[in-house]
């Protein structure tokens, strides 16, 4: 792009496709290279210049196998295409349907001769025998190559963009899953779509099963494909299959130095300008405990690699969800702005990003698919050419995302109701045994009427053990008054997280009218933030949780022993005094 980036400062106003093949035996046949047919009605479109005969009337032999990458190719589509071409053999070639992103361009500047990449202009569509399409199921993402699939003898479509498991559980087939609209006159289309982190993983598994030997360049490219589409195995769509595929690529000679060098895109000057303006113009809307941000900028010309810029804006602005919109004029080859009926058309590049901690009910792919785009639940994009007001389009998307954000969670929504407590007259050794057996960092201390009178932490038990006083009563070591923090059922998740993140308290007792109705542990916070799977187990079953708590507990202040402080126990949101209470349900007390 030539010239400077020009920002005009637009602001936001006012606030049937193929079915997925899920049969394991069919997937296994595909991985072994056997043909799996999927029926589809033939296209009725006429193909000018794609007839079976050449200009001299002689039949054209279909002897060319082509694998197509989607437009603005990323590492995943390129790596999957190169891998599929290798599986096909017979001098199969890879074609970039519409350029590549800046990171891939930089990589190919040095590695391109290692791969069977050809220009689309050098391909005679009449010769195409077989077409592979990777990392997309949509014709409009294949650019001028979209019609190549129509006259081919067979088409193989490989994609990993599948609705989330939670969506599938709730809706059967995810409403946000893209429909395959790729066409073929013979209906000879095979669609393989699986829930993995990268399309490259699906191809690598087939290479592994066929015992192929890769070149270092091929292994490096495929490693980049998996790294970038799984966030180096950190994105929530990552599976064990991605990790196994990546390990095999290392065995095949993937160069780690090259992976480290090329997987992180380097921002050019245009991208840095967009980043700086984006950081200045981003607007934030607190919504149900989630920080939603949006930004609308306009540039004179199209800027590549905006997804990287959007990710940086989200991270640097401390935003949970970002909608990043950049608008540029649609120009002809001579540089003039295109007009239709006196109206100027503009290209809208809209990118959405969300942090892993955002609730699964927020699905960017679902919203962006309605606009003709797509992606993943936490990362999606769409490009629109229109004469409509970009601000109005962005406003609609912002409102759609806000509607998805569930109400802010309160303590009562995620607290544990199975409460383990102890008595002041119990021995500190008994409290230690309870904490160890349940893998807890602390216990509430209640009197004979089950009123909260204090707490005892693991660090208190360690102090007693160090002083050889484990046979003494808990009352000599427990924390009282201002050293005890409690919360109410209405305390918000961010506030509870803030208290526990300080590392100065154990499990927080939840009080309602002076009665213990629950307790909140760090695992409860992780689950509420979707940072801990329900299948990962409770603290009671995970010894490592106790190890993780050691550092926090060592940092916690230990009150002087044998000193009873009659200060009121502090309760957060709202502050309440402890009153008489009845015995709450699900309370387990230690016995003398």
C-alpha positions in Angstrom: 0.0 0.0 0.0 1.4 3.4 -0.9 0.9 6.7 0.9 -0.1 7.4 4.4 -3.0 5.9 6.2 -5.8 8.5 6.4 -8.2 8.4 9.3 -11.4 10.2 8.9 -12.6 9.4 12.4 -16.0 7.8 11.9 -17.7 7.3 15.3 -20.4 4.9 16.4 -23.7 6.7 16.7 -25.9 6.2 19.8 -24.6 4.4 22.2 -29.2 -26.4 2.2 -25.8 -27.6 2.7 -24.0 -31.0 3.0 -24.4 -32.8 6.3 -21.3 -33.4 8.4 -20.0 -36.9 8.2 -19.7 -38.0 11.9 -19.5 -41.7 11.3 -16.1 -42.9 12.7 -15.7 -45.6 10.1 -16.2 -43.1 7.2 -13.6 -40.8 8.8 -11.1 -43.6 9.1 -11.6 -44.5 5.5 -11.0 -40.9 4.5 -7.8 -40.8 6.5 -6.6 -44.0 4.8 -7.1 -42.3 1.4 -10.2 -44.1 0.3 -13.0 -42.3 -1.5 -16.0 -41.2 0.5 -18.8 -39.9 -1.7 -21.3 -37.3 -0.6 -24.2 -36.5 -2.9 -25.2 -33.0 -3.9 -27.4 -31.7 -6.7 -25.4 -30.7 -9.7 -25.1 -27.0 -10.5 -27.2 -25.6 -13.3 -24.7 -22.8 -14.0 -23.3 -22.4 -17.5 -19.5 -22.2 -17.6 -18.2 -19.9 -20.3 -14.8 -21.1 -21.6 -14.9 -24.2 -19.4 -16.1 -26.7 -22.1 -14.6 -30.1 -22.5 -12.8 -29.2 -25.8 -10.0 -26.9 -26.5 -10.1 -24.0 -29.1 -9.1 -26.5 -31.9 -12.0 -28.8 -31.0 -9.7 -31.5 -29.5 -10.8 -32.9 -26.1 -8.9 -31.5 -23.1 -7.5 -34.2 -20.9 -8.3 -33.7 -17.2 -5.0 -34.5 -15.6 -4.5 -31.7 -13.0 -5.1 -31.9 -9.3 -5.5 -28.5 -7.5 -5.8 -27.6 -3.8 -7.3 -24.2 -3.1 -6.5 -22.0 -0.1 -9.1 -19.4 0.9 -8.5 -15.7 0.2 -6.1 -13.9 2.4 -4.5 -17.3 3.2 -3.3 -17.9 6.7 -0.8 -20.5 7.8 -3.5 -23.1 8.5 -5.1 -23.1 5.0 -1.7 -23.0 3.3 -0.3 -25.8 5.5 -3.4 -28.0 5.0 -3.2 -27.4 1.2 0.4 -28.3 1.0 -0.2 -31.5 3.0 -3.2 -32.5 0.9 -1.2 -31.9 -2.3 1.5 -34.2 -0.9 -1.0 -36.9 -0.1 -2.5 -36.7 -3.6 0.9 -36.8 -5.4 0.8 -36.8 -9.2 2.2 -33.3 -9.2 -0.8 -31.8 -7.4 -0.5 -28.1 -7.0 -1.5 -25.5 -4.5 -3.2 -22.2 -5.5 -3.7 -19.1 -3.3 -7.2 -18.0 -4.3 -6.7 -14.4 -3.3 -3.4 -13.5 -1.8 -2.2 -14.1 1.7 -1.9 -12.3 5.0 1.3 -10.4 5.8 2.8 -13.1 8.0 2.4 -15.8 5.3 3.8 -13.4 2.7 6.9 -12.9 4.8 7.3 -16.6 5.3 6.8 -17.4 1.6 9.4 -14.8 0.7 12.0 -17.3 1.8 10.2 -20.7 1.8 8.0 -20.5 -1.4 10.3 -22.7 -3.6 9.9 -25.6 -1.2 6.2 -26.0 -1.9 4.1 -26.7 -5.1 2.5 -23.3 -5.2 1.3 -22.0 -8.6 -0.4 -18.8 -9.7 -4.1 -19.1 -10.6 -3.4 -17.5 -13.9 -1.2 -20.4 -14.9 -4.0 -22.9 -14.4 -6.3 -24.1 -17.3 -9.6 -24.9 -15.5 -10.5 -27.3 -18.3 -7.6 -29.6 -17.2 -8.7 -29.8 -13.6 -9.5 -33.3 -12.6 -9.7 -33.0 -8.8 -10.1 -30.0 -6.5 -9.3 -29.8 -2.8 -10.7 -27.0 -0.7 -9.2 -26.5 2.8 -10.2 -24.5 5.9 -13.4 -23.2 4.4 -16.8 -24.4 3.0 -17.8 -21.3 1.2 -17.5 -20.3 -2.4 -17.2 -16.6 -1.8 -13.9 -17.3 0.1 -12.4 -18.9 -3.1 -12.5 -15.7 -5.2 -12.1 -16.1 -8.9 -11.3 -19.8 -8.4 -14.7 -20.7 -7.0 -16.0 -22.0 -10.3 -13.1 -24.5 -10.7 -15.0 -27.0 -8.5 -18.0 -27.1 -10.9 -16.4 -29.1 -13.8 -14.0 -31.2 -11.7 -14.4 -34.9 -11.6 -14.4 -34.8 -7.8 -14.1 -32.3 -5.0 -12.8 -32.8 -1.5 -13.7 -30.2 1.2 -11.8 -30.2 4.5 -12.7 -27.9 7.3 -12.5 -27.6 11.1 -15.0 -24.8 11.8 -17.6 -26.7 13.7 -20.1 -25.3 16.2 -18.9 -25.6 19.8 -19.9 -28.7 21.8 -22.1 -26.6 24.0 -24.0 -25.3 21.0 -24.4 -28.8 19.6 -25.7 -30.0 22.9 -28.3 -27.1 23.1 -29.3 -27.0 19.4 -28.4 -30.3 17.8 -26.6 -28.8 14.9 -25.0 -25.5 15.8 -26.9 -22.5 14.3 -23.6 -20.8 13.8 -22.1 -23.5 11.7 -21.5 -22.5 8.1 -23.3 -24.3 5.3 -21.2 -25.8 2.5 -22.2 -24.1 -0.8 -19.4 -25.4 -3.0 -20.8 -26.8 -6.3 -20.0 -29.6 -8.6 -21.9 -30.8 -11.7 -21.5 -34.4 -10.9 -22.4 -34.0 -7.2 -19.0 -35.7 -6.4 -18.3 -33.6 -3.3 -16.8 -35.1 -0.2 -17.1 -33.0 2.9 -15.0 -33.7 6.0 -15.6 -31.5 8.9 -14.3 -32.3 12.4 -13.9 -30.4 15.7 -10.2 -29.9 16.0 -8.1 -26.8 16.5 -6.6 -26.6 13.0 -7.5 -28.0 9.6 -3.8 -28.9 9.3 -4.2 -31.4 12.1 -6.7 -33.4 10.0 -4.2 -33.6 7.1 -1.2 -34.4 9.4 -3.1 -37.3 10.9 -3.6 -38.7 7.4 0.1 -38.2 6.7 0.9 -40.0 9.9 -1.4 -43.0 9.1 0.2 -43.2 5.6 3.7 -43.1 7.1 4.8 -40.2 4.9 8.2 -38.6 5.4 8.1 -34.8 5.4 10.8 -32.4 4.4 11.9 -29.9 7.1 10.1 -27.1 5.2 6.8 -29.0 5.0 7.0 -29.9 8.7 7.8 -26.3 9.7 4.9 -24.9 7.7 2.4 -27.4 9.1 3.7 -26.7 12.6 3.0 -23.0 12.0 -0.5 -23.9 10.8 -1.3 -25.7 14.1 0.5 -23.1 16.3 -1.3 -20.1 14.8 -4.8 -21.6 14.7 -4.6 -23.0 18.3 -2.6 -20.1 19.8 0.3 -22.5 20.4 -2.2 -25.0 21.9 -3.8 -22.4 24.2 -7.1 -21.6 22.4 -10.2 -23.3 23.8 -10.8 -25.1 20.5 -7.5 -27.0 20.9 -7.7 -30.8 21.2 -5.3 -33.6 22.1 -5.2 -34.4 18.4 -3.6 -31.0 17.7 -0.9 -31.7 20.3 -0.2 -35.2 18.9 0.0 -33.8 15.4 2.4 -31.1 16.5 4.6 -33.6 18.3 4.9 -35.7 15.2 5.8 -32.7 13.1 8.7 -32.0 15.5 9.8 -35.6 14.9 9.7 -34.9 11.2 12.1 -32.0 11.5 10.0 -28.9 12.0 12.5 -26.1 12.7 11.6 -24.5 16.1 13.6 -21.4 15.4 11.6 -20.7 12.2 8.4 -21.4 14.0 9.3 -18.9 16.7 10.4 -16.3 14.1 7.4 -16.5 11.7 4.4 -17.4 13.9 4.2 -14.0 15.5 3.4 -11.4 12.8 5.5 -8.3 12.6 3.5 -5.1 12.3 4.3 -2.9 9.3 3.9 0.9 9.5 0.4 0.9 8.2 -0.7 -1.7 10.8 1.1 0.3 13.6 -0.8 3.4 12.6 -4.1 1.5 12.8 -3.1 0.1 16.2 -2.2 3.5 17.6 -5.4 5.1 16.4 -7.4 2.1 17.5 -6.0 2.4 21.1 -7.0 6.1 21.1 -10.5 5.6 19.6 -11.7 2.4 21.3 -14.9 2.9 23.3 -15.8 0.7 26.3 -19.2 -0.5 27.4 -19.4 -2.3 30.7 -22.1 -5.0 30.2 -23.1 -7.4 33.0 -19.6 -7.6 34.4 -18.0 -7.9 30.9 -16.0 -5.1 29.3 -17.2 -4.8 25.7 -15.1 -2.5 23.4 -15.7 -1.3 19.9 -13.7 0.9 17.5 -14.5 2.3 14.1 -11.8 3.8 11.9 -11.5 4.7 8.2 -8.5 4.4 6.0 -7.8 5.6 2.5 -6.7 2.2 1.3 -7.1 -1.4 2.5 -4.7 -2.5 5.3 -3.8 -6.1 5.5 -3.4 -8.1 8.7 -6.0 -6.3 10.7 -6.8 -9.4 12.8 -3.4 -9.1 14.4 -4.0 -5.4 15.1 -7.4 -6.2 16.6 -5.9 -8.8 19.0 -3.3 -6.3 20.1 -5.9 -3.6 20.7 -8.0 -6.1 22.9 -5.0 -7.1 24.9 -3.6 -3.6 25.5 -7.0 -2.0 26.2 -7.8 -4.7 28.8 -11.1 -5.5 27.0 -13.0 -8.8 27.3 -14.7 -8.5 23.9 -13.6 -6.3 21.0 -15.4 -5.4 17.8 -12.8 -3.8 15.5 -14.1 -2.1 12.4 -11.9 -0.5 9.7 -13.5 1.0 6.6 -11.8 1.9 3.3 -13.0 3.1 -0.1 -13.4 0.6 -2.9 -11.1 1.8 -5.7 -10.6 0.8 -9.3 -7.2 -0.2 -10.6 -6.4 3.4 -11.6 -6.9 4.5 -8.0 -10.3 6.2 -8.4 -13.0 5.6 -5.9 -15.8 3.5 -7.4 -19.3 4.8 -7.5 -22.6 3.1 -8.4 -25.6 5.3 -9.2 -23.7 8.2 -7.6 -23.2 6.4 -4.3 -19.7 5.6 -3.0 -19.1 2.0 -2.1 -16.8 1.2 0.9 -15.3 -2.0 2.2 -16.0 -2.8 5.8 -13.5 -5.1 7.6 -15.1 -6.2 10.9 -13.1 -8.3 13.3 -14.4 -9.8 16.6 -12.2 -11.1 19.4 -13.1 -12.4 22.9 -11.0 -13.6 25.8 -11.4 -17.3 26.9 -12.9 -16.2 30.2 -16.0 -14.8 28.4 -19.2 -16.9 28.8 -19.7 -19.6 26.2 -23.1 -18.0 25.4 -21.2 -15.2 23.6 -20.7 -16.6 20.1 -19.1 -14.2 17.7 -19.3 -16.7 14.9 -23.1 -16.8 15.2 -23.4 -13.0 14.8 -20.8 -12.7 12.0 -22.2 -15.6 10.1 -25.5 -13.7 9.8 -23.5 -11.0 7.9 -21.8 -13.5 5.6 -18.6 -13.9 7.6 -17.7 -16.5 10.2 -14.9 -18.1 12.2 -14.9 -19.4 15.8 -17.0 -18.5 18.9 -14.3 -16.3 20.3 -12.7 -15.1 17.0 -14.6 -14.2 13.8 -14.5 -11.8 10.9 -16.4 -10.5 8.0 -15.7 -8.3 5.0 -18.6 -6.3 3.5 -18.7 -4.1 0.4 -21.6 -1.7 0.7 -22.8 1.8 0.4 -24.6 1.6 3.8 -23.4 3.6 6.8 -20.7 1.5 8.5 -21.6 3.1 11.9 -25.1 1.6 11.6 -23.8 -1.8 10.8 -21.3 -1.8 13.7 -24.1 -0.6 16.0 -26.2 -3.5 15.1 -23.4 -5.9 15.8 -22.6 -4.3 19.1 -26.2 -4.7 20.2 -26.3 -8.3 19.0 -23.2 -9.1 21.1 -24.6 -7.3 24.1 -27.8 -9.3 23.9 -25.7 -12.5 24.1 -23.9 -11.5 27.3 -25.7 -13.1 30.2 -26.5 -11.3 33.4 -23.6 -10.7 35.8 -23.0 -13.7 38.1 -23.4 -13.3 41.8 -22.1 -15.5 44.6 -25.3 -17.5 44.8 -24.8 -18.6 41.2 -21.4 -20.4 41.7 -20.8 -20.9 45.5 -20.4 -24.4 47.0 -23.2 -25.5 49.3 -21.4 -28.5 50.8 -19.6 -26.8 53.6 -16.9 -28.3 55.8 -16.6 -26.5 59.2 -14.8 -27.0 62.5 -15.4 -25.9 66.1 -13.3 -23.6 68.3 -12.7 -26.4 70.8 -11.5 -28.9 68.1 -7.8 -29.6 68.0 -5.7 -27.8 65.3 -4.5 -31.2 64.2 -8.1 -32.1 63.4 -8.6 -29.0 61.4 -5.4 -29.8 59.5 -6.6 -33.3 58.8 -9.9 -31.9 57.5 -8.1 -29.4 55.2 -5.8 -32.1 53.9 -8.5 -34.7 53.2 -10.7 -32.1 51.4 -7.7 -30.3 49.8 -8.9 -26.9 51.2 -6.8 -23.9 52.1 -9.0 -23.0 55.1 -12.1 -23.7 57.1 -14.9 -21.7 58.7 -15.0 -22.0 62.5 -18.6 -22.1 64.0 -19.9 -22.3 67.6 -22.4 -24.7 69.0 -25.2 -22.7 67.3 -23.4 -22.8 64.0 -22.7 -19.1 64.0 -19.5 -18.0 62.3 -16.9 -17.0 64.9 -13.7 -17.1 62.8 -11.6 -19.0 60.2 -8.6 -21.2 60.3 -6.1 -21.5 57.4 -3.5 -24.0 56.4 -0.8 -21.4 57.3 -2.2 -21.4 60.9 -1.9 -25.2 61.1 1.7 -24.9 59.8 2.5 -22.4 62.5 1.1 -24.7 65.1 3.1 -27.6 63.6 6.3 -25.6 63.6 5.7 -24.7 67.3 4.8 -28.3 68.1 1.4 -27.3 69.3 -0.9 -29.4 67.1 -2.6 -30.8 70.2 -4.0 -27.3 71.2 -7.4 -26.0 70.4 -8.3 -24.2 67.2 -9.4 -21.2 69.3 -5.7 -20.5 70.0 -4.9 -20.1 66.3 -8.1 -19.1 64.5 -8.6 -15.7 62.9 -11.2 -13.4 64.3 -12.7 -10.0 63.7 -11.1 -7.9 60.9 -8.9 -10.9 59.9 -12.1 -12.6 58.6 -13.7 -11.6 55.4 -17.2 -12.9 54.4 -19.4 -12.2 51.4 -23.1 -12.3 50.7 -25.1 -14.3 48.1 -25.4 -11.0 46.1 -21.7 -10.2 45.9 -20.6 -10.0 42.3 -18.2 -12.4 40.7 -15.5 -9.6 40.0 -15.6 -8.6 43.6 -15.2 -12.1 44.9 -12.4 -12.7 42.4 -10.6 -9.6 43.5 -10.7 -10.7 47.2 -9.4 -14.2 46.5 -6.8 -13.0 44.0 -5.1 -11.1 46.7 -4.1 -14.4 48.2 -4.7 -13.3 51.7 -7.8 -15.4 52.5 -8.9 -19.0 52.3 -12.3 -20.1 51.1 -14.8 -17.2 51.7 -17.8 -18.0 53.9 -21.1 -16.8 52.3 -23.5 -15.4 54.9 -27.2 -14.6 54.6 -28.8 -13.0 57.7 -25.8 -14.2 59.7 -26.2 -17.8 58.6 -23.6 -19.7 56.6 -25.3 -20.7 53.3 -22.2 -21.5 51.2 -18.5 -21.1 50.7 -16.5 -19.8 47.6 -13.2 -21.4 46.7 -10.7 -20.5 44.0 -11.9 -23.5 42.0 -15.4 -22.0 42.1 -14.0 -18.8 40.6 -12.2 -20.6 37.9 -15.3 -22.5 36.9 -17.4 -19.4 36.9 -14.9 -17.8 34.6 -14.8 -20.8 32.3 -11.2 -21.3 33.1 -11.7 -24.8 34.7 -13.6 -27.6 33.1 -16.4 -29.3 35.1 -14.7 -32.5 34.2 -11.4 -31.4 35.8 -12.6 -32.5 39.2 -13.1 -30.7 42.5 -10.4 -29.5 44.9 -11.1 -32.5 47.1 -9.8 -34.8 44.3 -6.9 -32.7 43.1 -3.8 -32.8 45.3 -2.1 -30.2 43.1 -4.6 -27.6 44.3 -3.2 -27.9 47.8 0.3 -27.3 46.4 -0.9 -24.3 44.4 -2.3 -22.8 47.6 1.0 -23.1 49.5 2.5 -19.8 48.2 -0.7 -17.9 48.8 -1.1 -19.1 52.3 2.6 -18.4 53.2 2.0 -14.8 52.2 -1.2 -14.5 54.3 -0.7 -12.6 57.6 -0.9 -14.8 60.7 -2.5 -13.2 63.7 -0.8 -13.6 67.1 -1.8 -16.8 68.8 -3.6 -17.0 72.2 -5.1 -13.5 71.6 -8.9 -13.2 71.3 -9.9 -10.1 69.4 -13.6 -9.2 69.8 -13.9 -7.2 66.6 -16.9 -7.6 64.3 -16.3 -9.9 61.4 -16.1 -8.0 58.1 -18.7 -8.8 55.5 -18.5 -7.5 52.0 -21.5 -6.3 50.0 -23.4 -5.5 52.1 -21.8 -5.1 55.5 -23.9 -7.0 58.1 -23.5 -8.0 61.7 -23.7 -11.7 62.6 -27.0 -12.6 64.3 -28.4 -15.8 65.7 -28.9 -18.4 63.1 -30.4 -21.9 62.8 -28.3 -24.9 61.8 -27.8 -24.6 58.1 -28.2 -27.6 55.8 -25.2 -29.5 54.3 -22.9 -28.4 57.1 -20.3 -31.0 58.1 -18.6 -30.5 61.5 -15.5 -32.3 62.9 -16.0 -34.3 66.1 -13.8 -34.2 69.1 
